[in-house]
Amino acid sequence: MKPSDIVKARLMDAQDVQRTITRLAREVIESWDPDGGIAIVGLHRRGVYLASRLQALIRDLEGVEVPTGTLDVTMYRDDFRKRPRMAQMRTTDIPFDVGNQHLVLVDDVLYTGRTVRAAMDAVTDLGRPSRIQFLTLIDRGHYELPIRADMVGRVVPTISREEVRVQFREVDDRDGVWLVERGED
């Protein structure tokens, strides 16, 4: 979280996060055709950690190693040139052919839908998946595009000045989800 954030509520503690990710892993398992393949693509930044956890849980539950990749959508965003400061570029690493693949795009928070649109543009530049689904830990509303998640951990209605902050132990040293009001930066 940013030092200027004003915490309004803790929405999920570590146990809630783990329980929800486990449920989402089961939803992914239920969504795929056993005769076809499935792959998971985590969107930078925190979608990558969520995707990794989903992959591990699916391996534990089903004994299947689901191919997993990471995707940076920075250059595909429609607001790329409008942002006041340059976004940090990250690596895209999709070590499998996306063509004719059932893909599950994974991100921590669904807000306007623009990141998901950018992700779909990016993966279709790499090939033509047979199916694309979207999974998110938190859906906070405020869609600007006709995009919805296929698998949702929790729906958290917010107002425009609020944000949802997801923390994962891999990068933040703890798991949790908070509702914050943006402070002055």
GILIN-V646666 format. One record per pair of residues at least 12 apart in sequence whose C-alpha atoms are under 10 Angstrom apart, sorted by sequence separation. I is the first residue (numbers start at 1). J is the second residue. D is the distance in Angstrom with one decimal. If there is no record, write none. Layout:
BEGIN
i=[I:I]
j=[J:J]
d=[D:D]
END
This chain:
BEGIN
i=[28:39:40:42:54:55:74:75:120:136:137:139:165:166:55:74:106:120:134:135:136:138:139:164:165:166:40:52:54:74:75:105:120:134:135:136:137:138:139:140:141:164:165:40:74:105:119:133:134:135:136:137:138:139:140:141:142:163:164:165:39:52:72:73:74:133:134:135:136:137:138:139:140:141:142:163:164:51:52:72:73:133:134:135:136:137:138:139:140:141:142:162:163:164:51:52:72:73:105:116:132:133:134:135:136:137:138:139:140:141:142:162:163:164:51:71:72:73:116:136:138:139:140:141:161:162:163:48:70:71:72:103:161:162:48:49:70:71:72:158:160:161:162:48:70:71:140:158:159:160:161:47:48:69:70:71:140:156:47:48:69:70:99:110:140:45:68:69:70:98:99:110:139:25:28:39:40:41:42:43:44:45:68:69:98:101:102:103:109:110:138:28:38:39:40:41:42:43:44:45:67:68:69:98:99:100:101:102:103:104:105:106:107:108:109:110:111:112:138:25:26:38:39:40:41:42:43:44:67:68:98:99:100:101:102:103:104:105:106:107:108:109:110:111:112:113:117:138:21:25:29:37:38:39:40:41:42:43:44:67:94:97:98:99:100:101:102:103:104:105:106:107:108:109:110:111:112:113:114:116:117:137:21:24:25:28:37:38:39:40:41:42:43:44:92:97:98:99:100:101:102:103:104:105:106:107:108:109:110:111:112:113:114:117:22:23:25:26:97:98:99:100:101:102:103:104:105:106:107:108:109:110:111:112:113:114:116:21:22:25:26:29:94:97:98:99:109:110:111:112:113:114:116:21:24:25:29:98:110:111:112:113:114:116:23:24:25:71:111:112:113:18:22:26:68:70:71:79:112:113:21:22:25:26:67:68:69:70:78:111:112:113:77:78:110:111:76:77:110:22:76:77:78:110:138:77:78:137:74:76:77:73:76:77:107:110:72:73:75:76:106:109:73:74:76:77:105:108:109:44:45:73:74:76:77:105:106:108:109:110:44:72:73:76:104:109:44:72:73:75:104:109:111:44:71:73:74:43:73:42:72:73:41:42:71:41:42:54:71:111:41:51:111:40:51:52:109:110:39:51:109:50:51:108:109:39:48:49:50:51:108:109:39:47:48:49:50:108:39:47:48:49:108:38:46:47:48:108:46:47:38:39:40:41:42:43:44:45:46:47:37:38:39:40:41:42:43:44:45:46:36:37:38:39:40:41:42:43:44:36:37:38:39:40:41:42:43:36:37:38:39:40:41:42:33:108:32:31:32:32:43:31:43:28:43:42:41:41:51:50:51:50:50:47:47:47:38:40:37:38:39:40:41:42:36:38:40:41:40:32:31:28:28:27:25:24:24:24:21:21:20:49:50:31:49:17:31:46:49:50:46:47:49:28:46:49:27:28:27:46:27:46:25:45:24:23:24:23:24:23:21:22:20:21:20:19:20:17:16:17:12:11:11:17:17:17:11:14:8:10:11:12:13:14:7:8:9:10:11:14:6:7:5:6:7:18:5:7:17:18:16:17:5:14:15:16:17:13:14:15:16:13:14:1:2:12:13:14:1:12:13:1:11:12:13:1:10:11:12:10:11:12:9:10:11:9:10:8:9:10:1:7:8:9:6:7:8:9:6:7:8:5:6:7:5:6:7:4:5:6:7:1:4:5:6:2:4:5:6:1:3:4:5:2:3:4:5:2:3:4:3:2]
j=[40:51:52:54:66:67:86:87:132:148:149:151:177:178:68:87:119:133:147:148:149:151:152:177:178:179:54:66:68:88:89:119:134:148:149:150:151:152:153:154:155:178:179:55:89:120:134:148:149:150:151:152:153:154:155:156:157:178:179:180:55:68:88:89:90:149:150:151:152:153:154:155:156:157:158:179:180:68:69:89:90:150:151:152:153:154:155:156:157:158:159:179:180:181:69:70:90:91:123:134:150:151:152:153:154:155:156:157:158:159:160:180:181:182:70:90:91:92:135:155:157:158:159:160:180:181:182:68:90:91:92:123:181:182:69:70:91:92:93:179:181:182:183:70:92:93:162:180:181:182:183:70:71:92:93:94:163:179:71:72:93:94:123:134:164:70:93:94:95:123:124:135:164:51:54:65:66:67:68:69:70:71:94:95:124:127:128:129:135:136:164:55:65:66:67:68:69:70:71:72:94:95:96:125:126:127:128:129:130:131:132:133:134:135:136:137:138:139:165:53:54:66:67:68:69:70:71:72:95:96:126:127:128:129:130:131:132:133:134:135:136:137:138:139:140:141:145:166:50:54:58:66:67:68:69:70:71:72:73:96:123:126:127:128:129:130:131:132:133:134:135:136:137:138:139:140:141:142:143:145:146:166:51:54:55:58:67:68:69:70:71:72:73:74:122:127:128:129:130:131:132:133:134:135:136:137:138:139:140:141:142:143:144:147:53:54:56:57:128:129:130:131:132:133:134:135:136:137:138:139:140:141:142:143:144:145:147:53:54:57:58:61:126:129:130:131:141:142:143:144:145:146:148:54:57:58:62:131:143:144:145:146:147:149:57:58:59:105:145:146:147:53:57:61:103:105:106:114:147:148:57:58:61:62:103:104:105:106:114:147:148:149:114:115:147:148:114:115:148:61:115:116:117:149:177:117:118:177:115:117:118:115:118:119:149:152:115:116:118:119:149:152:117:118:120:121:149:152:153:89:90:118:119:121:122:150:151:153:154:155:90:118:119:122:150:155:91:119:120:122:151:156:158:92:119:121:122:92:122:92:122:123:92:93:122:93:94:106:123:163:94:104:164:94:105:106:163:164:94:106:164:106:107:164:165:96:105:106:107:108:165:166:97:105:106:107:108:166:98:106:107:108:167:98:106:107:108:168:107:108:100:101:102:103:104:105:106:107:108:109:100:101:102:103:104:105:106:107:108:109:100:101:102:103:104:105:106:107:108:101:102:103:104:105:106:107:108:102:103:104:105:106:107:108:102:177:102:102:103:104:115:104:116:104:119:119:119:123:135:135:136:136:137:135:136:137:130:132:130:131:132:133:134:135:130:132:134:135:135:131:133:133:135:135:135:135:136:137:136:137:137:167:168:150:168:137:151:166:169:170:167:168:170:150:168:171:150:151:151:170:152:171:151:171:151:151:152:152:153:153:152:153:152:153:153:153:154:153:153:154:154:154:156:166:167:168:164:167:162:164:165:166:167:168:162:163:164:165:166:169:162:163:162:163:164:175:163:165:175:176:175:176:165:174:175:176:177:174:175:176:177:175:176:164:165:175:176:177:165:176:177:166:176:177:178:167:176:177:178:177:178:179:177:178:179:178:179:178:179:180:172:178:179:180:178:179:180:181:179:180:181:179:180:181:180:181:182:180:181:182:183:178:181:182:183:180:182:183:184:180:182:183:184:182:183:184:185:183:184:185:185:185]
d=[9.4:10.0:8.6:9.9:9.2:7.9:9.6:9.4:8.0:9.7:9.7:9.7:5.6:6.6:7.1:7.1:9.7:9.8:9.2:9.2:6.6:9.8:6.7:6.9:5.2:9.0:8.4:10.0:9.5:8.1:8.5:7.7:9.7:7.7:5.6:8.3:8.3:6.5:7.7:8.6:7.9:5.7:6.4:7.6:6.6:8.4:10.0:9.5:5.0:5.9:6.4:5.7:5.7:6.3:6.0:7.5:8.6:8.3:4.7:7.1:9.1:7.4:9.7:8.7:8.2:7.4:5.4:4.6:5.2:4.4:5.1:4.7:4.8:6.1:8.1:5.9:6.2:7.3:8.8:7.1:8.7:6.0:6.5:5.9:6.4:6.3:5.8:6.0:5.1:7.1:8.4:6.8:5.3:8.7:8.3:9.5:5.7:9.6:9.5:7.8:9.6:8.1:8.7:8.2:8.4:8.6:6.7:7.8:5.9:9.0:7.9:5.6:6.2:9.9:8.5:8.1:6.1:8.4:10.0:9.7:9.7:9.6:8.9:9.8:8.7:4.5:6.9:9.2:9.3:6.9:5.3:9.2:6.0:6.3:8.0:9.5:7.4:4.4:8.7:8.4:9.3:6.4:9.8:6.0:5.3:6.4:9.7:9.9:9.4:9.8:9.3:8.4:8.1:7.7:5.0:7.3:8.5:8.9:9.1:9.8:5.5:6.0:9.3:9.6:7.6:9.0:8.9:4.3:9.1:7.3:8.5:8.9:9.3:9.5:8.5:9.5:7.1:8.5:7.6:8.8:6.8:8.9:7.1:6.5:8.1:9.1:9.8:6.8:9.3:6.3:8.1:9.9:10.0:5.7:6.4:5.6:6.3:5.9:6.0:8.1:8.7:7.8:8.0:9.7:7.7:8.0:7.8:6.1:7.9:8.4:7.1:8.7:8.0:8.4:5.8:8.1:8.7:9.7:9.6:8.6:9.1:6.7:4.9:4.7:4.7:4.8:5.0:5.5:7.9:8.4:6.7:4.7:6.1:4.7:5.5:6.1:5.9:6.1:6.0:6.6:5.3:6.0:6.2:6.6:8.8:9.0:8.3:8.6:7.8:5.4:7.2:8.3:7.4:5.7:6.4:5.3:6.1:6.2:7.7:7.3:9.2:7.9:5.5:4.6:4.5:5.2:4.6:4.8:4.8:4.8:4.9:5.1:5.0:4.7:4.7:5.6:7.1:8.5:8.4:9.6:9.6:8.8:9.6:7.6:7.9:8.3:9.0:9.3:7.9:8.5:6.6:8.9:7.4:9.1:9.8:7.3:6.5:4.7:4.4:6.7:6.0:6.2:5.5:6.1:5.9:7.0:6.2:5.8:6.1:5.5:5.5:5.7:7.4:7.8:8.8:9.7:9.1:8.6:9.3:5.4:7.0:7.7:8.4:7.9:8.4:6.7:8.5:8.4:8.6:8.6:7.1:7.1:5.8:4.0:6.3:6.9:7.7:7.6:7.5:6.4:7.5:9.0:9.3:8.9:8.5:9.7:9.6:8.8:6.1:4.9:5.7:9.7:9.1:6.8:9.6:6.1:8.2:9.9:8.4:8.4:6.7:7.6:8.5:9.2:9.8:9.9:9.8:9.1:9.9:9.2:5.7:9.2:6.8:8.3:9.5:9.4:9.7:8.8:8.4:7.5:8.5:8.8:8.8:9.6:9.7:9.5:9.6:9.4:7.6:9.9:9.7:9.2:7.0:9.0:9.3:9.8:9.6:6.7:8.2:9.5:8.5:9.4:9.2:7.7:8.8:8.1:7.6:9.5:8.7:8.6:5.3:7.1:5.0:8.5:9.9:9.2:9.9:8.8:8.4:7.4:9.6:9.5:9.3:8.1:9.3:9.2:9.6:9.8:9.7:9.4:8.4:5.8:9.2:6.9:9.6:9.9:9.5:9.3:9.7:9.5:7.2:9.3:5.7:6.6:9.2:9.8:8.5:7.9:9.1:8.8:9.5:9.9:9.7:8.6:7.4:8.7:9.7:9.0:6.7:9.7:8.4:9.4:9.7:9.8:8.1:9.1:9.7:9.4:8.3:9.3:7.5:9.1:9.4:9.4:8.5:9.8:9.7:9.7:9.7:6.1:7.5:7.1:8.0:9.6:8.4:8.6:9.9:9.4:7.2:9.4:9.0:7.8:9.7:8.5:7.4:9.0:7.0:6.9:8.3:5.3:7.4:8.9:9.3:9.7:9.0:3.8:8.7:9.8:6.6:5.1:9.8:7.1:8.6:7.0:8.4:7.1:9.2:8.1:5.8:8.4:8.9:6.2:6.3:5.8:6.1:6.0:6.0:7.7:8.5:8.9:9.3:6.3:4.7:5.0:4.8:4.9:4.7:5.5:9.4:8.0:6.3:5.9:6.3:6.1:6.0:6.2:8.4:7.8:8.8:7.5:8.7:7.1:8.9:9.1:8.9:9.9:7.6:9.7:9.6:9.8:8.6:9.6:8.8:8.0:7.6:9.7:9.4:9.3:9.4:9.7:9.9:8.8:8.2:9.3:8.1:8.9:9.9:9.9:10.0:9.2:9.8:9.6:9.6:9.6:9.9:9.8:9.7:10.0:9.7:10.0:9.2:9.5:8.6:9.5:9.9:8.0:8.8:8.3:9.7:7.5:7.7:9.9:8.2:9.6:7.2:8.5:9.6:7.8:9.0:9.9:8.0:10.0:7.1:9.7:7.5:8.4:9.5:8.0:7.1:9.4:9.4:8.4:9.6:9.6:6.8:9.8:7.4:9.6:6.6:7.9:9.7:9.7:9.1:7.2:5.7:9.5:8.1:8.7:10.0:9.9:9.5:9.5:8.6:9.5:9.6:9.0:8.9:9.3:8.8:9.7:9.5:9.0:9.8:8.8:9.6:9.9:9.8:9.6:9.6:9.1:9.4:9.7:9.6:10.0:9.8:8.4:9.2:9.5:6.8:9.4:9.0:6.4:9.6:7.2:8.3:7.9:7.8:9.1:4.7:8.5:9.1:6.6:5.3:9.7:9.4:8.4:4.6:8.5:6.6:5.3:6.7:8.4:7.6:4.9:8.8:8.0:7.5:5.3:7.0:6.1:5.2:9.6:8.8:4.4:6.6:5.8:6.3:7.5:5.2:8.8:8.8:6.8:5.5:7.0:9.9:6.2:5.2:9.8:8.6:4.4:6.8:9.5:5.3:6.5:6.0:5.1:8.9:9.7:5.9:6.5:9.8:8.9:8.9:5.1:6.3:9.7:7.0:4.9:9.9:8.9:9.9:4.6:8.1:8.6:8.3:6.2:9.1:8.4:9.7:6.6:8.9:8.8]
END
